[in-house]
Amino acid sequence: MKRFALLAPLILAAPVIAQDVPPTPLVAPGAAPQARALPGQAGAAVAPAQAPGGPLEVDVTGGISAPMPIAIPFMPAAAIAQTAAGSTDALGRQLAEIVTNDLRNSGLFNPLPPAQLRTVMFPEVQAPTFDYWGGTGAQALVQGYIRANGDGTLTVGCYLFDVSAQTELMRQGFVVSPSDWRRAAHKCADMVYTRLTGEGPYFDSRVVYVSETGPKGNRIKRLSIMDQDGANHRFLTNGQSIVLTPRFSPNQQSIVYMSYLGRVPAIYVYEIGSGRQRLVVQNVATTFAPRFSPDGRWILFSMATGGNTDLYRVPAAGGTPQRLTNSPGIDTGGSYSPDGSRIVFESDRSGGQQLYVMNADGSNQQRISFGGGRYGTPAWSPRGDLIAFTRMSGGFRVGIMSPNGSGEKILTNSWHDEGPSWSPNGRVLIFYRSAQGRSGKADLWSVDLTGVNERRVPTPLDGSDPSWGPIRP
Amino acid sequence: MARLTTTILLAAALVTTAACSKKRPEVLPPAPGEAPASTGGTTGPNDGTVVPGSSEDFKRSVTSDTVNFALDQYDIDGTARGILDSQVGWLQRYPNVRVTIEGHADERGTREYNLALGDRRANAAKNYLVARGVSPTRITTISYGKERPLALGSDEESWAQNRRAVTVVLN
């Protein structure tokens, strides 16, 4: 099967990266003896060369209004070579562009256009021409290189420098299969982002969502997967059945979602490696709103029987569902806390949709939302500190609050924003925005916790129901 | 209300004319290659081809195949009762026919909640039919949430049309 052939390298590549990342410090480009000596020299120089203003760092809230100028010049190749992903010199330019794009999209960095920067020669990668970089206005500098290895893999080196202190802050190397070359750039951007912000990484991650096309009354919906920057896009289903609300398993090897396959709406698990799908709950009742537990052992879902909807959980491998709520209203949209001990969900038991938190066994159900209008689609942050939701009062807007309901903040302002899903580091939300009117259009957007950095996420067709996966191994 | 009485509905059904004033305009003419008999045309010669107990017969015989609901509601109001009563009459004439009731919601709700709401509406219609004597084993339900709007506008009138439960005869 062609699909399997396309997917296989992605699956296999994960352990490759895990095993083959060279320990820091990375062996220098060319591995020349004098190059090896550089890390020690750089380390000795750190303290005296420290900038007077203190260590180089980015404030994740204040940084939005004053993004840090950063330079990411094209990454030279150790030698020009043809690889399965293209020639190394072309890849080196694209690597810099991917890092640039990632950092710019975070809203916290203001990367200088790589094409306008000095051409960095390979021997210069870990010995920057600081005088030049100081003149560009960049406070931080990312240099790197790419090398084609004899076994068909690629090595990408990534170095972060403090321009005014003229010191190296961090370095990492990544060995990837050619099909995963973009991941090396995302890993490099994650290194820079985490080192300078103190926040967790999120660029090397994927998004599953529902690709949409066709007239509003009969939308064709396909399960789709892509990198968080929109690259490596693939359709996983053919659009013959309506598919809704896909969510990654914690190990990212499967997706749980809802399908109208055979005109029986129910939740299925899609195995990304094999393309196989299996029904989760054998039942005549409608099952929907699925989500994995953080340990991957359970699938939380809703089941509608006779007009009443409650929350259940079922072993992810299949089995007998256990009922968690028992109210006469609609209980749906369940989402686990990252430690798996609690569940946030929505219920209209009070008359309209509101958010509730309960223990994972269904006990101690407490309402947490009390603002005007209705609240739905709760999603517990992977950091545990916030719950994202859709608030409906006039417009549909994406907001956040703490798990006890305090500190509510609305992040977006459009006609219909719905269904936020968290980035792996809990700093960014991806959601979908529906257009008002007869077009039926919807597209994917992201917004950070400040609400300032809102941007459209590119997709080949329209998009809805995005779910951000964990950082890749 | 007299228009909705069983007597008149049965009479209407017996003569198999498109007598119901609430019926929407007939479907578009069949595309080239489609079998015209299956679409049940509106003109004289085709009237006789409607098979008693068929989906087409149902649509021609009942007041409407669709009942509507208020915002976020699923109660069967007076208008809906009249429509469902007409469906009961037809279903009692054809006791072997099975139906599915499709529940729908308007776009101004979140996706998963709307799936539950559509299920509620389909079951509200089903429960009414069952209370009027139709066997529950003849009726299945399915919710489409906000996935299949009938009216495509983003306005109150469109949303009112889209909050609905539609009875579909399974042939």
Interface residues (C-beta under 8 A of the other chain):
Chain A: P215 K216 G217 N218 R219 K221 I242 L244 T245 M258 R263 V264 P265 T286 F288 A289 S302 A304 G306 G307 N308 T309 I330 T332 G333 E346 D348 G352 Q353 G376 T377 T390 M392 F396 W415 H416 E418 G419 S434 Q436 G437 R438 G440 S464 D465
Chain B: D72 Y74 E107 R108 G109 T110 R111 E112 Y113 L115 A116 L117 D119 R120 A122 N123 A124 N127 I142 S143 Y144 G145 E147 R148 P149 L150 L152 G153 S154
